Amino acid sequence: MKDSLFEVLKIQRNLAGQFLEHYTLEQLNTTPEGYHNNLIWNIAHMVVTQQVLLYKFSGLPMQISDELMERYKKGTEVTAPATEAEVAEIKSLLVATIVQTEKDFENGLFVNYNEYQTSTGFVLKNFADAISFNVFHEGMHIGIMMRLKKLV
């Protein structure tokens, strides 16, 4: 089970990375009418949420800055365009966070978990619940990004 979850996460992150490769900074920052967020927000939100769900709720230090977390956490919207430097940071974290999470899992770091109820009503009781939900969450945002790309 662990191998397939990490494989799906890698595929999802690769799909998100393709947006960073094929869209301009302006396109990444475009928030279409009727939407609250844009492509880069969705990508950064995936990174931030993964860190919160897997590391913060496990009582482990996150691999992202507090600034990044505050800007892209659940409930946020675009307040300012992302810069080239911020996009580069997000791009590096996109892969690095999954690689590190897999290493940390293999090294047995995910022992404790602070139970958390998601906005969909699902209760995460442990790391296995959290990583499974994270796969669902990232898939949902990939779907949103597929819609957004037609509008930018």
C-alpha positions as a Markdown table, in Angstrom:
| # | Residue | x | y | z |
|---|---|---|---|---|
| 1 | Met | 0.0 | 0.0 | 0.0 |
| 2 | Lys | 2.7 | 2.5 | 0.9 |
| 3 | Asp | 4.5 | 2.1 | -2.4 |
| 4 | Ser | 1.3 | 2.8 | -4.4 |
| 5 | Leu | 0.4 | 5.9 | -2.4 |
| 6 | Phe | 3.8 | 7.4 | -2.8 |
| 7 | Glu | 3.8 | 6.5 | -6.5 |
| 8 | Val | 0.5 | 8.3 | -7.0 |
| 9 | Leu | 1.8 | 11.3 | -5.1 |
| 10 | Lys | 4.8 | 11.4 | -7.3 |
| 11 | Ile | 2.6 | 11.3 | -10.4 |
| 12 | Gln | 0.4 | 14.1 | -9.1 |
| 13 | Arg | 3.4 | 16.2 | -8.3 |
| 14 | Asn | 4.8 | 15.6 | -11.7 |
| 15 | Leu | 1.5 | 16.8 | -13.3 |
| 16 | Ala | 1.6 | 19.9 | -11.1 |
| 17 | Gly | 5.3 | 20.5 | -12.1 |
| 18 | Gln | 4.3 | 20.4 | -15.8 |
| 19 | Phe | 2.2 | 23.5 | -15.2 |
| 20 | Leu | 5.3 | 25.3 | -13.8 |
| 21 | Glu | 7.2 | 24.2 | -16.9 |
| 22 | His | 4.7 | 25.1 | -19.5 |
| 23 | Tyr | 2.9 | 28.2 | -18.2 |
| 24 | Thr | 4.3 | 31.7 | -17.9 |
| 25 | Leu | 4.4 | 33.6 | -14.6 |
| 26 | Glu | 1.5 | 35.7 | -15.8 |
| 27 | Gln | -0.6 | 32.6 | -16.6 |
| 28 | Leu | 0.3 | 31.0 | -13.3 |
| 29 | Asn | -0.9 | 34.1 | -11.5 |
| 30 | Thr | -4.1 | 34.6 | -13.5 |
| 31 | Thr | -7.2 | 34.1 | -11.4 |
| 32 | Pro | -10.1 | 33.6 | -13.9 |
| 33 | Glu | -13.4 | 35.3 | -13.3 |
| 34 | Gly | -15.5 | 33.3 | -10.9 |
| 35 | Tyr | -12.5 | 31.7 | -9.2 |
| 36 | His | -10.8 | 32.6 | -5.9 |
| 37 | Asn | -7.4 | 31.1 | -6.8 |
| 38 | Asn | -5.0 | 30.4 | -9.7 |
| 39 | Leu | -2.7 | 27.7 | -10.9 |
| 40 | Ile | 0.3 | 28.7 | -8.6 |
| 41 | Trp | -2.0 | 28.9 | -5.6 |
| 42 | Asn | -3.3 | 25.4 | -6.2 |
| 43 | Ile | 0.3 | 24.0 | -6.6 |
| 44 | Ala | 1.6 | 25.8 | -3.5 |
| 45 | His | -1.5 | 24.8 | -1.5 |
| 46 | Met | -0.9 | 21.1 | -2.4 |
| 47 | Val | 2.7 | 21.4 | -0.9 |
| 48 | Val | 1.5 | 23.3 | 2.2 |
| 49 | Thr | -1.4 | 20.9 | 2.9 |
| 50 | Gln | 0.8 | 17.9 | 2.6 |
| 51 | Gln | 3.2 | 19.3 | 5.1 |
| 52 | Val | 0.4 | 20.2 | 7.5 |
| 53 | Leu | -1.4 | 16.9 | 7.3 |
| 54 | Leu | 1.6 | 14.7 | 7.4 |
| 55 | Tyr | 4.2 | 16.6 | 9.5 |
| 56 | Lys | 2.4 | 19.2 | 11.6 |
| 57 | Phe | -0.3 | 16.8 | 12.8 |
| 58 | Ser | 2.4 | 14.2 | 13.5 |
| 59 | Gly | 4.2 | 16.6 | 15.7 |
| 60 | Leu | 7.2 | 16.9 | 13.3 |
| 61 | Pro | 8.8 | 20.0 | 11.9 |
| 62 | Met | 7.6 | 21.0 | 8.5 |
| 63 | Gln | 9.9 | 21.5 | 5.5 |
| 64 | Ile | 8.3 | 24.8 | 4.5 |
| 65 | Ser | 8.5 | 28.3 | 5.8 |
| 66 | Asp | 5.9 | 29.8 | 8.0 |
| 67 | Glu | 5.4 | 32.5 | 5.3 |
| 68 | Leu | 4.6 | 29.9 | 2.7 |
| 69 | Met | 2.2 | 28.1 | 5.0 |
| 70 | Glu | 0.4 | 31.3 | 5.9 |
| 71 | Arg | 0.0 | 32.4 | 2.3 |
| 72 | Tyr | -1.3 | 29.0 | 0.9 |
| 73 | Lys | -3.0 | 27.2 | 3.8 |
| 74 | Lys | -6.6 | 26.1 | 3.9 |
| 75 | Gly | -9.0 | 29.0 | 3.7 |
| 76 | Thr | -6.6 | 31.4 | 1.9 |
| 77 | Glu | -7.1 | 33.2 | -1.4 |
| 78 | Val | -4.8 | 34.9 | -3.8 |
| 79 | Thr | -3.8 | 38.3 | -2.2 |
| 80 | Ala | -0.8 | 39.1 | -4.4 |
| 81 | Pro | 0.9 | 37.6 | -7.5 |
| 82 | Ala | 3.6 | 35.0 | -6.9 |
| 83 | Thr | 7.1 | 36.2 | -7.9 |
| 84 | Glu | 9.6 | 34.2 | -10.0 |
| 85 | Ala | 11.5 | 33.5 | -6.8 |
| 86 | Glu | 8.5 | 32.1 | -5.0 |
| 87 | Val | 7.6 | 30.0 | -8.0 |
| 88 | Ala | 11.2 | 28.6 | -8.0 |
| 89 | Glu | 10.8 | 27.8 | -4.3 |
| 90 | Ile | 7.5 | 26.0 | -4.8 |
| 91 | Lys | 8.9 | 24.1 | -7.8 |
| 92 | Ser | 11.8 | 22.8 | -5.7 |
| 93 | Leu | 9.5 | 21.9 | -2.8 |
| 94 | Leu | 7.1 | 20.1 | -5.1 |
| 95 | Val | 9.5 | 17.1 | -5.5 |
| 96 | Ala | 11.7 | 17.5 | -2.4 |
| 97 | Thr | 8.8 | 17.3 | 0.1 |
| 98 | Ile | 7.6 | 14.0 | -1.3 |
| 99 | Val | 11.1 | 12.5 | -1.5 |
| 100 | Gln | 11.7 | 13.6 | 2.1 |
| 101 | Thr | 8.4 | 12.3 | 3.3 |
| 102 | Glu | 9.1 | 8.9 | 1.8 |
| 103 | Lys | 12.5 | 8.7 | 3.5 |
| 104 | Asp | 10.9 | 9.8 | 6.8 |
| 105 | Phe | 8.3 | 7.2 | 6.5 |
| 106 | Glu | 10.9 | 4.5 | 5.8 |
| 107 | Asn | 12.8 | 5.7 | 8.8 |
| 108 | Gly | 9.8 | 5.3 | 11.0 |
| 109 | Leu | 9.4 | 9.0 | 11.9 |
| 110 | Phe | 5.6 | 9.1 | 11.7 |
| 111 | Val | 4.7 | 7.5 | 15.0 |
| 112 | Asn | 2.3 | 10.0 | 16.7 |
| 113 | Tyr | -0.7 | 11.7 | 15.1 |
| 114 | Asn | -3.0 | 14.5 | 16.4 |
| 115 | Glu | -6.5 | 13.5 | 15.2 |
| 116 | Tyr | -7.9 | 16.0 | 12.7 |
| 117 | Gln | -11.3 | 16.3 | 11.0 |
| 118 | Thr | -11.1 | 17.5 | 7.4 |
| 119 | Ser | -13.5 | 20.0 | 5.9 |
| 120 | Thr | -15.1 | 17.0 | 4.1 |
| 121 | Gly | -15.9 | 15.4 | 7.5 |
| 122 | Phe | -13.3 | 12.6 | 7.3 |
| 123 | Val | -11.4 | 12.1 | 10.5 |
| 124 | Leu | -7.7 | 11.5 | 10.2 |
| 125 | Lys | -6.6 | 9.3 | 13.1 |
| 126 | Asn | -3.1 | 8.4 | 12.0 |
| 127 | Phe | -0.4 | 8.8 | 9.3 |
| 128 | Ala | -2.1 | 6.2 | 7.0 |
| 129 | Asp | -5.3 | 8.1 | 7.1 |
| 130 | Ala | -3.5 | 11.4 | 6.4 |
| 131 | Ile | -1.5 | 10.2 | 3.5 |
| 132 | Ser | -4.6 | 8.6 | 1.9 |
| 133 | Phe | -6.5 | 11.8 | 2.3 |
| 134 | Asn | -3.6 | 13.8 | 1.0 |
| 135 | Val | -3.7 | 11.7 | -2.3 |
| 136 | Phe | -7.4 | 12.5 | -2.6 |
| 137 | His | -6.8 | 16.2 | -1.8 |
| 138 | Glu | -4.0 | 16.6 | -4.4 |
| 139 | Gly | -6.1 | 14.8 | -7.0 |
| 140 | Met | -8.9 | 17.3 | -6.4 |
| 141 | His | -6.6 | 20.2 | -6.9 |
| 142 | Ile | -5.1 | 18.7 | -10.1 |
| 143 | Gly | -8.7 | 18.5 | -11.4 |
| 144 | Ile | -9.2 | 22.2 | -10.5 |
| 145 | Met | -6.0 | 23.0 | -12.3 |
| 146 | Met | -7.1 | 21.2 | -15.4 |
| 147 | Arg | -10.2 | 23.5 | -15.5 |
| 148 | Leu | -8.1 | 26.6 | -14.8 |
| 149 | Lys | -5.6 | 25.9 | -17.6 |
| 150 | Lys | -8.4 | 26.3 | -20.1 |
| 151 | Leu | -9.1 | 29.8 | -18.8 |
| 152 | Val | -5.6 | 31.3 | -18.6 |
